[in-house]
Amino acid sequence: MEERSQCFGQTFCSLKEPTMDFRRVKDYFSWLYYQYQIISCCAVLEPWEQSMFNTILLTIVAMVVYTAYVFIPIHIRLAWEFFSKICGYHSTISN
């Protein structure tokens, strides 16, 4: 805490502070990965089972993201046209 109090009023501080932030971010991501392993029970799997589980999970997440990217704009446009007709607003969105 001494370094932070010395650095408080200065414009330029020592380079030790950003490395501490990177270490904190690294620790946070390692904590998140540990939580993922505990919650999904990956910690008790063998390495080949972990890789299969992670591959299947990553594939499912990628398919959900792709499907959302492709179909959500279409549904938003259709909902906009539907509600604009109900409210009496004529849309000029081209098909």
C-alpha positions as CSV (number, residue, x, y, z in Angstrom):
1,M,0.0,0.0,0.0
2,E,3.0,2.3,0.4
3,E,3.7,2.4,-3.3
4,R,0.2,3.3,-4.1
5,S,0.2,6.2,-1.6
6,Q,3.5,7.5,-2.9
7,C,2.2,7.3,-6.5
8,F,-1.2,9.0,-5.7
9,G,-0.2,12.6,-6.4
10,Q,2.3,12.0,-9.2
11,T,1.6,12.1,-12.9
12,F,4.1,9.2,-13.7
13,C,4.4,6.3,-11.4
14,S,6.9,3.4,-11.3
15,L,6.5,0.5,-13.7
16,K,5.9,-2.0,-10.9
17,E,2.2,-1.1,-10.7
18,P,1.1,-2.3,-14.2
19,T,2.8,-5.7,-13.6
20,M,0.8,-6.1,-10.5
21,D,-2.4,-5.5,-12.5
22,F,-1.4,-8.1,-15.1
23,R,-0.7,-10.5,-12.3
24,R,-4.1,-9.8,-10.7
25,V,-5.8,-10.4,-14.1
26,K,-3.8,-13.6,-14.6
27,D,-4.8,-14.8,-11.1
28,Y,-8.4,-13.9,-11.8
29,F,-8.5,-15.9,-15.1
30,S,-6.8,-18.9,-13.4
31,W,-9.5,-18.6,-10.6
32,L,-12.2,-18.6,-13.3
33,Y,-10.7,-21.6,-15.0
34,Y,-10.5,-23.4,-11.6
35,Q,-14.2,-22.6,-11.0
36,Y,-15.1,-23.9,-14.4
37,Q,-13.3,-27.2,-13.7
38,I,-14.9,-27.6,-10.3
39,I,-18.5,-26.7,-11.5
40,S,-18.3,-28.9,-14.6
41,C,-16.5,-31.7,-12.7
42,C,-13.6,-31.6,-15.3
43,A,-11.1,-31.8,-12.4
44,V,-11.9,-35.5,-11.9
45,L,-11.7,-36.5,-15.6
46,E,-8.6,-37.9,-17.3
47,P,-6.7,-35.6,-19.7
48,W,-8.2,-37.2,-22.8
49,E,-11.7,-37.0,-21.3
50,Q,-11.1,-33.3,-20.4
51,S,-10.1,-32.5,-24.0
52,M,-13.2,-34.4,-25.4
53,F,-15.5,-32.6,-23.0
54,N,-14.0,-29.2,-23.7
55,T,-14.1,-29.8,-27.5
56,I,-17.8,-30.8,-27.4
57,L,-18.6,-27.8,-25.1
58,L,-16.7,-25.4,-27.4
59,T,-18.5,-26.8,-30.4
60,I,-21.9,-26.3,-28.8
61,V,-21.0,-22.8,-27.8
62,A,-19.7,-21.9,-31.3
63,M,-22.9,-23.3,-32.9
64,V,-25.1,-21.2,-30.5
65,V,-23.1,-18.1,-31.2
66,Y,-23.3,-18.6,-34.9
67,T,-27.0,-19.4,-34.9
68,A,-27.6,-16.2,-32.8
69,Y,-25.5,-14.2,-35.2
70,V,-27.4,-15.4,-38.3
71,F,-31.0,-15.6,-37.0
72,I,-31.4,-12.9,-34.4
73,P,-31.2,-10.0,-36.9
74,I,-33.9,-11.7,-39.0
75,H,-36.2,-12.1,-36.1
76,I,-35.6,-8.5,-34.9
77,R,-36.5,-7.2,-38.4
78,L,-39.6,-9.4,-38.6
79,A,-40.7,-8.2,-35.1
80,W,-40.1,-4.6,-36.1
81,E,-42.2,-5.0,-39.2
82,F,-45.0,-6.7,-37.2
83,F,-45.1,-4.1,-34.4
84,S,-44.8,-1.2,-36.9
85,K,-47.9,-2.5,-38.7
86,I,-49.8,-2.8,-35.5
87,C,-48.8,0.7,-34.4
88,G,-49.6,2.2,-37.8
89,Y,-46.0,3.1,-38.6
90,H,-45.1,2.1,-42.1
91,S,-41.5,0.8,-42.2
92,T,-39.2,1.7,-45.1
93,I,-36.8,-1.2,-44.4
94,S,-36.0,-2.8,-47.7
95,N,-36.1,-6.6,-48.0
